[in-house]
Every structure is written in structure tokens, then in C-alpha cells.
Amino acid sequence: MEENKEVSLVKRVLIFGLLAGFLIMGILALKRAIPAPKEDRIYQEFKKYSPYKFEKRLGGLTIVDTRNNTKEKPNASDVLLRMDELEKTWAKTHISIENNSTLNIKKDDNTTAKIDIKNSKERAFIKSFFGI
């Protein structure tokens, strides 16, 4: 009888261990798929000049480079992260900060757009997201 209790206890521990393992793996996968938080005002202004846009398709989203109309079709779980990567890469050569209060965006037609940085929260977002 005691053997049955021990086997039953081992089965319970094994089942709960597996459930906990799957739960932890699911949470980690969810955290990895969530893109970095963004400062809305600055990011919305930046998006106006970014050459990358989303295009809806039956299987999810496609990233379109409007400069040469190339399309990239990442997995649905990676599409937002890939968009962030592309925008950061483009921004490294196209944005700069002037006097620590103005974000300059050099457009592809060699004109410059200016966005005023209003507070330290926006400045911190620019530094963390774009690496400037």
C-alpha cells in the first residue's frame, strides 16, 4: 500500500512539474515576442518619415520598404520585433540630436524634419530605442 502512495505522489509531482515547466516556457516566449515600449508622441512623428510600413495579408503582416518596394514576411510572432530592428538600423544613419532638445530626421530626399524633445522621458526613449 505504501508503494502505491509513493508511486501516486511521484506521478502528481511529475504532472505538476510538467505543467509548471510549460507555463514558464509560455511566459518566456510571450515576453520575448513583445516589442520594446515606445514614447507615443516621438515614435508617431518618427513613423511618418520611416520608409518601413506594414501591409496586411491573409497570413498576418508584411513589412514593406517604400524606397524600393521590397517586402519582408517574418513570422507573426516576430513581425513587431523585426520592424523595430529595421527602424533602428535606418535611424542610425538618418537621425541626430541637436542641442539636446531637437531630433533631426534626414529624409531620403535630403530634406530634414525636426521634432522638438519636450521632456526627459522622450529624451530617455530616444537614447534607449535608437541608441543615440
Kinemage of the C-alpha trace (Angstrom):
@kinemage 1
@onewidth
@group {chain A} dominant
@subgroup {mainchain}
@vectorlist {calphas} color= white
{ca met a 1} P 0.000 0.000 0.000
{ca glu a 2} L 2.776 2.373 0.812
{ca glu a 3} L 4.305 1.663 -2.603
{ca asn a 4} L 1.080 2.806 -4.306
{ca lys a 5} L 1.118 6.032 -2.270
{ca glu a 6} L 4.737 6.700 -3.274
{ca val a 7} L 4.013 5.998 -6.967
{ca ser a 8} L 0.923 8.196 -6.786
{ca leu a 9} L 2.948 11.005 -5.177
{ca val a 10} L 5.660 10.719 -7.852
{ca lys a 11} L 3.015 10.894 -10.616
{ca arg a 12} L 1.476 14.008 -9.081
{ca val a 13} L 4.828 15.731 -8.704
{ca leu a 14} L 5.721 14.827 -12.296
{ca ile a 15} L 2.429 16.165 -13.669
{ca phe a 16} L 2.652 19.425 -11.710
{ca gly a 17} L 6.315 19.796 -12.681
{ca leu a 18} L 5.468 19.427 -16.370
{ca leu a 19} L 2.604 21.911 -16.085
{ca ala a 20} L 4.858 24.427 -14.327
{ca gly a 21} L 7.564 23.929 -16.978
{ca phe a 22} L 5.140 24.569 -19.851
{ca leu a 23} L 3.717 27.602 -18.078
{ca ile a 24} L 7.189 29.104 -17.582
{ca met a 25} L 8.157 28.403 -21.207
{ca gly a 26} L 4.943 30.060 -22.415
{ca ile a 27} L 5.510 33.172 -20.316
{ca leu a 28} L 9.107 33.476 -21.542
{ca ala a 29} L 8.002 33.113 -25.186
{ca leu a 30} L 5.341 35.787 -24.669
{ca lys a 31} L 7.849 38.197 -23.083
{ca arg a 32} L 10.280 37.677 -25.966
{ca ala a 33} L 7.616 38.457 -28.592
{ca ile a 34} L 6.561 41.776 -27.031
{ca pro a 35} L 8.391 44.758 -28.573
{ca ala a 36} L 10.020 47.495 -26.519
{ca pro a 37} L 7.708 50.178 -25.109
{ca lys a 38} L 7.732 53.424 -27.059
{ca glu a 39} L 7.121 57.089 -26.316
{ca asp a 40} L 3.973 57.742 -28.366
{ca arg a 41} L 4.488 61.332 -29.493
{ca ile a 42} L 8.089 60.905 -30.660
{ca tyr a 43} L 7.514 57.484 -32.205
{ca gln a 44} L 4.399 58.591 -34.138
{ca glu a 45} L 6.322 61.550 -35.574
{ca phe a 46} L 9.262 59.273 -36.447
{ca lys a 47} L 6.925 56.778 -38.190
{ca lys a 48} L 5.852 59.482 -40.648
{ca tyr a 49} L 9.389 59.556 -42.070
{ca ser a 50} L 10.361 55.891 -41.691
{ca pro a 51} L 10.493 54.027 -45.026
{ca tyr a 52} L 9.039 50.877 -43.465
{ca lys a 53} L 5.284 50.311 -43.424
{ca phe a 54} L 3.003 47.399 -42.555
{ca glu a 55} L 0.840 45.778 -45.200
{ca lys a 56} L -1.961 43.434 -44.200
{ca arg a 57} L -2.041 39.997 -45.758
{ca leu a 58} L -4.058 36.864 -45.179
{ca gly a 59} L -1.364 35.235 -43.037
{ca gly a 60} L -0.515 38.290 -40.935
{ca leu a 61} L 1.562 41.372 -41.674
{ca thr a 62} L 4.195 42.117 -44.305
{ca ile a 63} L 6.866 44.778 -43.858
{ca val a 64} L 7.239 46.909 -46.985
{ca asp a 65} L 10.267 49.090 -47.684
{ca thr a 66} L 8.708 52.021 -49.557
{ca arg a 67} L 12.053 53.107 -51.051
{ca asn a 68} L 12.348 50.074 -53.327
{ca asn a 69} L 9.026 48.313 -52.657
{ca thr a 70} L 10.673 45.158 -51.285
{ca lys a 71} L 8.567 43.042 -48.988
{ca glu a 72} L 9.607 41.009 -45.994
{ca lys a 73} L 7.316 38.382 -44.487
{ca pro a 74} L 8.535 37.467 -40.982
{ca asn a 75} L 6.663 35.051 -38.721
{ca ala a 76} L 3.625 36.533 -36.997
{ca ser a 77} L 5.383 36.314 -33.619
{ca asp a 78} L 8.472 38.152 -34.921
{ca val a 79} L 6.932 40.864 -37.108
{ca leu a 80} L 6.935 43.651 -34.488
{ca leu a 81} L 10.462 42.833 -33.346
{ca arg a 82} L 11.683 42.796 -36.953
{ca met a 83} L 10.056 46.177 -37.613
{ca asp a 84} L 11.891 47.595 -34.575
{ca glu a 85} L 15.204 46.200 -35.897
{ca leu a 86} L 14.687 47.711 -39.343
{ca glu a 87} L 13.709 51.110 -37.951
{ca lys a 88} L 16.682 51.190 -35.579
{ca thr a 89} L 19.058 50.340 -38.423
{ca trp a 90} L 17.586 53.051 -40.650
{ca ala a 91} L 17.616 55.567 -37.795
{ca lys a 92} L 21.347 55.111 -37.129
{ca thr a 93} L 22.122 56.885 -40.410
{ca his a 94} L 19.125 59.223 -40.592
{ca ile a 95} L 18.558 60.787 -37.165
{ca ser a 96} L 20.588 63.034 -34.916
{ca ile a 97} L 20.010 65.195 -31.856
{ca glu a 98} L 20.678 68.924 -31.974
{ca asn a 99} L 21.315 70.884 -28.761
{ca asn a 100} L 19.846 68.022 -26.719
{ca ser a 101} L 16.372 69.405 -27.498
{ca thr a 102} L 15.636 68.676 -31.170
{ca leu a 103} L 15.507 65.380 -33.033
{ca asn a 104} L 16.567 65.819 -36.662
{ca ile a 105} L 15.370 63.250 -39.187
{ca lys a 106} L 17.165 63.294 -42.521
{ca lys a 107} L 14.723 62.105 -45.158
{ca asp a 108} L 15.806 60.216 -48.261
{ca asp a 109} L 15.305 63.314 -50.428
{ca asn a 110} L 17.972 65.102 -48.287
{ca thr a 111} L 15.490 67.368 -46.511
{ca thr a 112} L 15.393 67.439 -42.734
{ca ala a 113} L 12.420 67.184 -40.412
{ca lys a 114} L 12.713 68.460 -36.848
{ca ile a 115} L 10.902 67.146 -33.805
{ca asp a 116} L 11.173 69.040 -30.514
{ca ile a 117} L 12.043 66.912 -27.495
{ca lys a 118} L 9.767 68.170 -24.737
{ca asn a 119} L 10.864 66.246 -21.646
{ca ser a 120} L 13.415 63.873 -20.185
{ca lys a 121} L 11.136 60.867 -20.743
{ca glu a 122} L 11.215 61.462 -24.510
{ca arg a 123} L 14.985 62.000 -24.391
{ca ala a 124} L 15.412 58.715 -22.496
{ca phe a 125} L 13.267 56.893 -25.086
{ca ile a 126} L 15.392 58.222 -27.952
{ca lys a 127} L 18.568 57.166 -26.168
{ca ser a 128} L 17.326 53.679 -25.316
{ca phe a 129} L 15.424 52.854 -28.520
{ca phe a 130} L 17.664 54.424 -31.154
{ca gly a 131} L 20.920 54.296 -29.200
{ca ile a 132} L 21.715 57.976 -29.673
